[in-house]
Amino acid sequence: MSKKVRVRFAPSPTGPLHIGGVRTALFNYLFAKKHGGDFVLRIEDTDQNRYVEGAEDYIVESLNWCNIPFDEGPGKNEKYGPYRQSERKHLYKKYADQLITEDKAYYAFDTSEQLDAHRKGHETEGKTFIYNWHNREKGRLVNSLVLTEDVTKAKIEAGDDYVIRFKSPQDETLHLKDIIRGDISIETNVLDDKILFKSDGMPTYHLANIVDDHLMEITHVIRGEEWLPSLALHQLLYDAFGWEAPKFAHLPLILKPTGKGKLSKRDGDKLGFPVFPLAYTDPKTNETSRGYKEDGYFPEAVVNFLAFLGWNPGTEQELFRLEQLVSDFDLERVHKAGARFDPDKTKWFNHHYMQQQLDLDLAEEFKAIQPKLAEVDVNFIALVVGLIKERATFVGDFWDLGHFFFVTPTSYDEKASKKALKEDTDNILNKVIKLVNATDDFMVKNLQTNIKGWITDNEIGFGKVMMPLRLALVGALQGPDVFDIMFIIGKAETVKRIEALVKSIN
């Protein structure tokens, strides 16, 4: 690539950032970093009616949490700034006027009521109304192509509402290229004359994003499939201005877990998983939506599973750190078909990243979310975490998996008791107490040798000893290795718990 690669992520600050948007940002980031390029954040806030206070900060925080920060954007390396479209609106009128002057766009004064009447009239005849070459100059519509120059000027000076529409060409075939979807051909006769600019001084997305991408020297536009229908117009605009267009790549949709339809917040609410990177409280309704961070996901896991929504490396490998994703990512390996979202697979990724975390780091997180551990030494918690994390998906699972390390059982699971307790269990456990007290060097290996040796020498069934012993220590037939539990809680606590079970039997 001769030019330095420059890509942009251009969200609208209208609410929380959906994981589909995060996936788009991620693919832009990976592509930029692979090619030594720049990842630009641009805030497309031309629609001020839908602007939500705090949404931009949420977007930035989300990208930072995912460890895919932008290189250039609002408040950061502003070489091509400003990076909010609302602060760039003085730029767009010049380009709209240029298209008017070159007869590539025109003023249209049709009211919404007039356009609705045209649509209804067409529907009555079983047709679809399209504002383009076949009707724009026939006098039924009110625009500068049929009005005289003086009348047009007078209407503008009088303050009449107007829009500037692009003049789509007639009887042409557009040959477009998309990195993911290949060659695309479109007949221009089916295109409508899209609105580029409004009399309130604000451009539409179509004009603003073309102008901004050109001025910011964007080389590749990597965006969602929903923008594919706009590709023809955007290429025509580049041609109209005489600019070199960037290369385009349209990412597949992220589908519901059923594989049918686009993934929405409602799907997450219904099936119990988040669709936003961070928790978000709507300032209008005060309703809070769940986030992957707050639900206990590691950012590395979120990035890994998002990368596989539409892309694969062509191998069996599934676990990729960000650095390897950068190295292996290739737009040519992105699928055209929609990517089904699998909530169970996201948990699978998180489980695997859990195993790679340092026990002490996990212990600190565990202590922070569990009030009952406030006075417990974090190094002791780390020992426990090392034993239970293999069965955990989230840090929040640790209490259920290991609460008995911190709290002495006060009752015993009824079903487990029926299974573990026999007529001679109290006698057996009293012998075990003697063995425990006799073990001076209270280590796992010594406990195993002494207790298992005694079981073998006395030809006792292992279950007759180990099940009630586990019940005494845990209160149920669950948990890691019994000897690991004994070692961590210590000799005195081990004896105390066995004696408590013996007492309850008697």
C-alpha positions as CSV (number, residue, x, y, z in Angstrom):
1,M,0.0,0.0,0.0
2,S,1.6,3.2,-1.1
3,K,-0.4,5.6,1.0
4,K,-0.3,5.4,4.8
5,V,-3.4,3.5,5.9
6,R,-5.9,5.6,7.7
7,V,-9.3,4.2,8.9
8,R,-12.0,5.8,10.9
9,F,-14.7,4.7,13.3
10,A,-17.5,7.2,13.1
11,P,-20.4,6.5,15.5
12,S,-23.3,8.8,16.3
13,P,-23.6,9.8,20.0
14,T,-27.2,8.8,20.3
15,G,-26.9,6.3,23.1
16,P,-24.8,3.3,24.2
17,L,-22.4,1.7,21.8
18,H,-23.8,-1.7,20.6
19,I,-21.3,-4.6,20.4
20,G,-21.9,-4.5,16.6
21,G,-20.3,-1.0,16.7
22,V,-17.5,-2.3,18.9
23,R,-16.8,-5.1,16.4
24,T,-16.6,-2.4,13.6
25,A,-14.2,-0.4,15.7
26,L,-12.1,-3.5,16.4
27,F,-11.8,-4.5,12.7
28,N,-10.8,-0.9,11.8
29,Y,-8.2,-1.0,14.6
30,L,-6.8,-4.4,13.6
31,F,-6.5,-3.4,10.0
32,A,-4.8,-0.1,10.9
33,K,-2.3,-1.6,13.3
34,K,-1.5,-4.5,10.9
35,H,-0.6,-2.0,8.2
36,G,1.1,0.6,10.5
37,G,-1.7,3.0,10.0
38,D,-3.9,5.4,12.0
39,F,-7.2,4.5,13.7
40,V,-9.3,7.7,13.8
41,L,-12.4,8.4,15.9
42,R,-14.9,10.8,14.4
43,I,-18.2,11.7,16.1
44,E,-21.0,12.0,13.6
45,D,-23.4,14.3,15.5
46,T,-25.1,16.1,12.6
47,D,-28.5,14.9,13.9
48,Q,-28.7,17.1,17.0
49,N,-32.3,16.0,17.7
50,R,-31.0,12.5,18.6
51,Y,-27.9,13.7,20.4
52,V,-27.6,12.2,23.9
53,E,-25.5,13.8,26.6
54,G,-22.6,11.6,27.8
55,A,-22.8,9.2,24.8
56,E,-19.5,10.4,23.3
57,D,-17.7,9.8,26.7
58,Y,-19.3,6.3,26.8
59,I,-17.9,5.5,23.3
60,V,-14.4,6.6,24.3
61,E,-14.5,4.7,27.6
62,S,-15.7,1.6,25.8
63,L,-12.9,1.7,23.2
64,N,-10.3,2.2,26.0
65,W,-11.8,-0.7,28.1
66,C,-11.5,-3.0,25.1
67,N,-7.8,-1.8,24.7
68,I,-8.5,-0.5,21.2
69,P,-8.0,3.2,21.8
70,F,-8.1,5.7,18.9
71,D,-4.9,7.3,17.6
72,E,-6.6,10.5,16.5
73,G,-9.9,12.1,17.4
74,P,-11.6,14.5,19.8
75,G,-9.0,15.9,22.1
76,K,-6.2,13.6,20.8
77,N,-3.7,14.3,18.1
78,E,-6.0,16.6,16.3
79,K,-4.1,16.9,13.0
80,Y,-7.2,16.9,10.9
81,G,-9.7,18.3,13.4
82,P,-12.1,19.1,14.6
83,Y,-13.4,15.5,14.9
84,R,-17.1,16.3,15.7
85,Q,-19.2,16.9,12.7
86,S,-21.2,19.6,14.5
87,E,-18.0,21.6,14.8
88,R,-17.2,21.1,11.1
89,K,-20.6,22.3,9.6
90,H,-19.0,25.4,8.2
91,L,-17.1,23.2,5.8
92,Y,-20.0,21.4,4.1
93,K,-21.9,24.3,2.4
94,K,-18.9,25.0,0.1
95,Y,-19.0,21.4,-1.2
96,A,-22.8,21.4,-1.6
97,D,-22.5,24.7,-3.6
98,Q,-19.8,23.3,-5.8
99,L,-22.1,20.4,-6.8
100,I,-24.9,23.0,-7.5
101,T,-22.6,25.1,-9.7
102,E,-21.4,22.0,-11.6
103,D,-25.0,20.9,-12.2
104,K,-24.4,17.7,-10.1
105,A,-27.0,18.7,-7.5
106,Y,-30.0,21.0,-7.3
107,Y,-32.3,22.8,-4.8
108,A,-35.6,21.1,-4.0
109,F,-38.4,23.0,-2.3
110,D,-41.0,20.2,-2.0
111,T,-42.7,20.1,1.3
112,S,-43.2,16.9,3.3
113,E,-46.9,17.1,2.6
114,Q,-46.3,17.3,-1.2
115,L,-43.9,14.4,-1.1
116,D,-46.4,12.3,0.9
117,A,-49.1,13.0,-1.7
118,H,-46.8,11.8,-4.5
119,R,-46.0,8.6,-2.5
120,K,-49.7,7.9,-1.9
121,G,-50.5,8.6,-5.5
122,H,-47.9,6.1,-6.7
123,E,-49.1,3.5,-4.1
124,T,-52.6,3.8,-5.5
125,E,-51.2,2.9,-8.9
126,G,-49.2,0.0,-7.5
127,K,-45.9,1.9,-8.0
128,T,-43.1,3.1,-5.7
129,F,-42.3,6.8,-5.7
130,I,-38.6,7.6,-6.3
131,Y,-37.4,11.2,-6.6
132,N,-34.9,10.9,-9.5
133,W,-34.3,11.3,-13.2
134,H,-37.8,10.1,-14.3
135,N,-39.7,12.8,-12.5
136,R,-37.4,15.6,-11.3
137,E,-37.7,17.7,-14.4
138,K,-41.3,17.1,-15.4
139,G,-42.9,20.0,-13.4
140,R,-44.7,17.8,-10.8
141,L,-41.8,18.4,-8.3
142,V,-40.7,21.8,-7.0
143,N,-36.9,22.2,-7.7
144,S,-34.4,24.4,-9.4
145,L,-34.3,22.1,-12.4
146,V,-37.8,23.3,-13.4
147,L,-37.9,26.7,-11.7
148,T,-36.0,29.6,-13.3
149,E,-32.8,30.8,-11.7
150,D,-34.5,34.0,-10.5
151,V,-37.4,32.2,-8.9
152,T,-35.0,29.8,-7.2
153,K,-32.9,32.6,-5.8
154,A,-36.0,34.5,-4.6
155,K,-37.3,31.4,-2.8
156,I,-34.0,31.0,-1.0
157,E,-33.8,34.7,-0.1
158,A,-37.3,34.6,1.2
159,G,-36.3,31.9,3.6
160,D,-38.3,29.0,2.1
161,D,-37.2,25.6,3.4
162,Y,-35.2,23.7,0.9
163,V,-32.8,20.7,0.6
164,I,-30.0,20.1,-1.9
165,R,-30.4,16.8,-3.7
166,F,-27.7,14.9,-5.6
167,K,-28.4,14.6,-9.3
168,S,-28.1,10.9,-9.8
169,P,-27.0,10.0,-13.4
170,Q,-29.4,8.3,-15.8
171,D,-28.8,5.1,-17.8
172,E,-25.4,4.3,-16.3
173,T,-24.1,1.1,-14.8
174,L,-21.9,1.5,-11.8
175,H,-19.1,-1.0,-11.3
176,L,-18.2,-1.0,-7.6
177,K,-15.6,-3.0,-5.6
178,D,-15.9,-4.2,-2.0
179,I,-13.0,-5.9,-0.3
180,I,-15.3,-8.4,1.3
181,R,-18.1,-8.7,-1.2
182,G,-16.2,-8.4,-4.5
183,D,-17.5,-6.7,-7.6
184,I,-20.9,-5.1,-7.4
185,S,-22.9,-3.7,-10.4
186,I,-25.8,-1.2,-9.9
187,E,-28.0,0.5,-12.5
188,T,-28.2,4.2,-11.7
189,N,-31.8,4.4,-12.8
190,V,-32.9,2.7,-9.6
191,L,-31.2,5.3,-7.4
192,D,-33.1,8.2,-5.8
193,D,-31.7,11.7,-5.6
194,K,-30.5,11.7,-2.0
195,I,-30.6,14.8,0.1
196,L,-27.1,16.1,0.8
197,F,-27.8,19.4,2.6
198,K,-30.7,21.2,4.4
199,S,-31.6,24.8,4.7
200,D,-30.9,24.7,8.5
201,G,-27.2,24.6,7.5
202,M,-26.6,21.0,8.4
203,P,-25.4,18.3,5.9
204,T,-26.9,14.8,5.8
205,Y,-24.6,11.9,6.6
206,H,-24.0,11.2,3.0
207,L,-22.3,14.5,2.2
208,A,-20.6,15.0,5.6
209,N,-19.0,11.6,5.7
210,I,-17.7,11.9,2.1
211,V,-16.2,15.3,2.7
212,D,-14.7,14.3,6.0
213,D,-13.2,11.1,4.8
214,H,-11.6,13.0,1.9
215,L,-10.3,15.8,4.1
216,M,-9.0,13.4,6.7
217,E,-7.3,11.3,4.0
218,I,-9.1,8.1,4.9
219,T,-7.8,5.3,2.8
220,H,-10.2,2.5,3.8
221,V,-13.8,2.7,4.9
222,I,-14.7,-0.4,7.0
223,R,-18.3,-0.3,8.2
224,G,-21.4,-2.3,8.7
225,E,-23.5,-4.0,6.1
226,E,-26.3,-1.6,6.7
227,W,-24.3,1.0,4.7
228,L,-24.0,-1.2,1.7
229,P,-27.1,0.4,0.0
230,S,-25.3,3.8,0.2
231,L,-22.2,2.6,-1.5
232,A,-23.4,3.6,-5.0
233,L,-24.2,7.2,-3.9
234,H,-20.9,7.6,-2.1
235,Q,-18.9,6.4,-5.1
236,L,-20.9,8.8,-7.3
237,L,-20.1,11.7,-4.9
238,Y,-16.4,10.9,-5.0
239,D,-16.6,10.8,-8.8
240,A,-18.6,14.1,-8.8
241,F,-15.9,15.9,-6.8
242,G,-13.1,14.3,-8.8
243,W,-11.7,12.7,-5.7
244,E,-10.1,9.3,-5.3
245,A,-12.5,7.1,-3.3
246,P,-11.2,5.0,-0.4
247,K,-11.4,1.2,-0.6
248,F,-14.7,-0.1,0.9
249,A,-15.3,-3.1,3.1
250,H,-18.8,-3.8,4.4
251,L,-18.9,-6.1,7.5
252,P,-21.6,-8.8,7.9
253,L,-24.5,-8.3,10.4
254,I,-24.3,-9.8,13.9
255,L,-27.4,-12.0,14.0
256,K,-29.6,-13.1,16.9
257,P,-28.7,-16.4,18.6
258,T,-31.4,-18.0,16.5
259,G,-29.5,-16.9,13.4
260,K,-32.5,-14.9,12.1
261,G,-32.5,-11.1,12.2
262,K,-30.1,-8.5,13.6
263,L,-29.0,-8.8,17.3
264,S,-30.8,-6.2,19.4
265,K,-30.8,-5.1,23.0
266,R,-34.2,-6.9,23.4
267,D,-32.5,-10.2,22.5
268,G,-30.0,-9.6,25.3
269,D,-32.7,-8.7,27.8
270,K,-34.7,-11.7,26.9
271,L,-31.9,-14.3,26.9
272,G,-29.9,-12.8,29.8
273,F,-26.7,-11.4,28.2
274,P,-25.4,-7.8,27.6
275,V,-25.2,-6.2,24.1
276,F,-23.2,-3.2,25.3
277,P,-19.5,-3.1,26.4
278,L,-20.2,-1.1,29.5
279,A,-23.3,-0.7,31.6
280,Y,-25.3,2.3,30.4
281,T,-27.9,4.4,32.2
282,D,-30.3,6.2,29.9
283,P,-30.5,9.9,31.0
284,K,-34.1,10.2,29.8
285,T,-35.6,7.0,31.3
286,N,-33.0,6.3,34.0
287,E,-33.1,2.7,32.8
288,T,-29.7,0.9,33.1
289,S,-28.6,-1.6,30.5
290,R,-26.1,-4.3,31.4
291,G,-22.5,-4.2,30.1
292,Y,-19.9,-6.9,29.5
293,K,-17.5,-5.2,32.0
294,E,-20.0,-5.1,34.8
295,D,-21.1,-8.7,34.0
296,G,-17.6,-9.9,34.8
297,Y,-16.2,-10.4,31.3
298,F,-12.5,-9.7,30.6
299,P,-11.9,-7.2,27.8
300,E,-9.5,-9.7,26.2
301,A,-12.4,-12.2,26.0
302,V,-14.8,-9.6,24.5
303,V,-12.3,-8.7,21.9
304,N,-11.6,-12.3,21.1
305,F,-15.2,-13.3,20.6
306,L,-16.0,-10.2,18.7
307,A,-13.2,-10.9,16.2
308,F,-14.7,-14.2,15.4
309,L,-18.1,-12.7,14.6
310,G,-17.5,-12.6,10.9
311,W,-13.8,-13.4,10.6
312,N,-11.7,-16.5,11.1
313,P,-8.0,-17.2,10.7
314,G,-8.4,-20.2,8.5
315,T,-7.1,-22.5,11.2
316,E,-8.6,-24.4,14.2
317,Q,-7.1,-21.8,16.7
318,E,-9.7,-19.8,18.6
319,L,-7.9,-18.1,21.4
320,F,-6.1,-14.9,20.1
321,R,-4.5,-12.2,22.1
322,L,-4.9,-8.7,20.6
323,E,-1.3,-8.7,19.3
324,Q,-1.9,-11.9,17.4
325,L,-5.2,-10.7,16.1
326,V,-3.4,-7.7,14.7
327,S,-0.8,-10.0,13.1
328,D,-3.3,-12.5,11.6
329,F,-6.2,-10.2,10.7
330,D,-7.1,-10.0,7.0
331,L,-10.2,-8.4,5.5
332,E,-10.1,-11.1,2.8
333,R,-11.1,-13.6,5.5
334,V,-14.2,-11.7,6.6
335,H,-17.4,-13.5,5.7
336,K,-20.2,-12.0,3.6
337,A,-22.9,-14.0,5.5
338,G,-24.2,-12.8,8.9
339,A,-22.5,-13.9,12.0
340,R,-24.7,-15.7,14.6
341,F,-24.1,-14.5,18.1
342,D,-23.7,-17.4,20.6
343,P,-24.0,-16.4,24.3
344,D,-22.5,-19.7,25.4
345,K,-19.4,-19.2,23.3
346,T,-18.8,-15.8,24.8
347,K,-18.8,-17.5,28.2
348,W,-16.4,-20.1,26.8
349,F,-14.0,-17.4,25.9
350,N,-14.2,-15.8,29.3
351,H,-13.6,-19.1,31.0
352,H,-10.4,-19.6,29.1
353,Y,-9.2,-16.0,29.8
354,M,-10.0,-16.6,33.4
355,Q,-7.4,-19.4,33.6
356,Q,-4.7,-17.1,32.2
357,Q,-5.2,-14.4,34.9
358,L,-2.9,-14.2,37.9
359,D,-4.5,-15.6,41.0
360,L,-3.6,-12.5,43.0
361,D,-5.2,-10.2,40.4
362,L,-8.4,-12.3,40.5
363,A,-8.3,-12.4,44.3
364,E,-8.2,-8.6,44.5
365,E,-11.3,-8.5,42.1
366,F,-13.0,-11.1,44.2
367,K,-12.3,-9.3,47.5
368,A,-13.6,-6.0,45.9
369,I,-17.0,-7.5,45.1
370,Q,-17.5,-9.8,48.1
371,P,-18.2,-7.9,51.4
372,K,-17.6,-11.0,53.5
373,L,-13.9,-10.9,52.5
374,A,-13.2,-7.4,53.7
375,E,-11.0,-8.6,56.5
376,V,-9.4,-11.6,54.7
377,D,-5.8,-11.4,53.6
378,V,-5.7,-11.2,49.8
379,N,-2.9,-13.8,49.6
380,F,-5.1,-16.3,51.4
381,I,-7.8,-15.5,48.9
382,A,-5.4,-16.0,46.0
383,L,-4.6,-19.6,47.3
384,V,-8.3,-20.3,47.2
385,V,-8.8,-18.8,43.8
386,G,-6.0,-21.0,42.4
387,L,-8.0,-24.1,43.4
388,I,-11.5,-23.0,42.2
389,K,-10.9,-20.8,39.1
390,E,-10.8,-23.8,36.8
391,R,-14.6,-24.3,37.4
392,A,-15.4,-20.6,37.1
393,T,-16.5,-18.5,34.2
394,F,-16.7,-15.2,36.1
395,V,-15.1,-13.8,39.3
396,G,-18.6,-13.6,40.6
397,D,-18.7,-17.4,40.6
398,F,-16.0,-17.7,43.2
399,W,-18.2,-17.4,46.3
400,D,-20.5,-20.2,45.3
401,L,-17.5,-22.4,44.4
402,G,-15.4,-21.6,47.5
403,H,-17.4,-20.0,50.3
404,F,-16.5,-22.8,52.6
405,F,-12.9,-21.8,52.7
406,F,-13.9,-18.6,54.4
407,V,-17.0,-19.6,56.4
408,T,-17.4,-22.8,58.6
409,P,-20.4,-24.9,57.5
410,T,-23.3,-24.6,59.9
411,S,-25.5,-27.1,58.2
412,Y,-25.1,-30.1,55.9
413,D,-26.7,-30.8,52.5
414,E,-29.6,-33.2,53.2
415,K,-29.1,-35.3,50.0
416,A,-25.3,-35.4,50.6
417,S,-25.8,-36.4,54.2
418,K,-27.9,-39.4,53.3
419,K,-25.3,-40.5,50.8
420,A,-22.2,-40.0,53.0
421,L,-23.3,-40.8,56.5
422,K,-23.3,-44.5,57.6
423,E,-23.7,-46.3,61.0
424,D,-19.9,-46.2,61.7
425,T,-19.2,-42.8,60.2
426,D,-18.7,-41.2,63.6
427,N,-16.1,-43.8,64.6
428,I,-14.3,-43.4,61.3
429,L,-14.2,-39.6,61.6
430,N,-12.8,-39.8,65.1
431,K,-9.9,-41.9,63.8
432,V,-9.4,-39.3,61.0
433,I,-9.2,-36.6,63.7
434,K,-6.4,-38.5,65.4
435,L,-4.6,-38.8,62.1
436,V,-4.9,-35.1,61.4
437,N,-3.7,-34.1,64.8
438,A,-0.7,-36.5,64.4
439,T,0.4,-34.9,61.1
440,D,3.0,-32.4,62.3
441,D,4.1,-31.1,58.9
442,F,0.6,-30.1,57.7
443,M,1.1,-30.3,54.0
444,V,-1.1,-31.8,51.2
445,K,1.3,-34.7,50.5
446,N,1.7,-35.7,54.1
447,L,-2.1,-35.6,54.7
448,Q,-2.6,-37.8,51.6
449,T,0.0,-40.3,52.7
450,N,-1.3,-40.6,56.3
451,I,-5.0,-40.8,55.6
452,K,-4.9,-42.8,52.4
453,G,-2.4,-45.2,53.9
454,W,-4.6,-45.7,56.9
455,I,-7.7,-46.4,54.6
456,T,-5.7,-48.9,52.6
457,D,-4.1,-50.6,55.7
458,N,-7.5,-51.1,57.3
459,E,-9.2,-52.1,54.1
460,I,-11.9,-49.5,54.4
461,G,-13.8,-48.3,51.3
462,F,-12.5,-44.8,50.3
463,G,-16.0,-43.5,49.9
464,K,-16.8,-44.4,53.5
465,V,-14.0,-42.0,54.6
466,M,-13.7,-39.4,51.9
467,M,-17.4,-38.5,51.5
468,P,-18.1,-37.8,55.1
469,L,-14.8,-36.0,55.4
470,R,-15.7,-33.7,52.5
471,L,-19.2,-33.2,54.0
472,A,-17.5,-32.1,57.2
473,L,-15.2,-29.6,55.5
474,V,-17.6,-28.2,52.9
475,G,-21.2,-28.9,54.1
476,A,-21.9,-30.6,50.8
477,L,-20.2,-33.1,48.4
478,Q,-18.5,-30.5,46.2
479,G,-15.3,-28.5,46.0
480,P,-11.7,-29.2,45.0
481,D,-9.5,-31.9,46.4
482,V,-10.2,-32.7,50.1
483,F,-6.5,-32.5,51.0
484,D,-6.1,-29.1,49.4
485,I,-9.1,-27.9,51.4
486,M,-7.6,-29.2,54.7
487,F,-4.2,-27.6,53.9
488,I,-5.7,-24.2,53.2
489,I,-8.0,-24.0,56.1
490,G,-5.4,-25.4,58.5
491,K,-5.2,-28.1,61.1
492,A,-7.2,-26.4,63.8
493,E,-10.1,-25.5,61.5
494,T,-10.0,-29.0,59.9
495,V,-10.4,-30.7,63.3
496,K,-13.0,-28.3,64.4
497,R,-15.2,-29.0,61.3
498,I,-14.8,-32.8,61.6
499,E,-15.7,-32.7,65.3
500,A,-18.8,-30.6,64.4
501,L,-20.1,-33.2,62.0
502,V,-19.4,-36.0,64.5
503,K,-21.4,-34.0,67.1
504,S,-24.3,-33.6,64.7
505,I,-24.4,-37.3,64.0
506,N,-24.4,-38.2,67.7
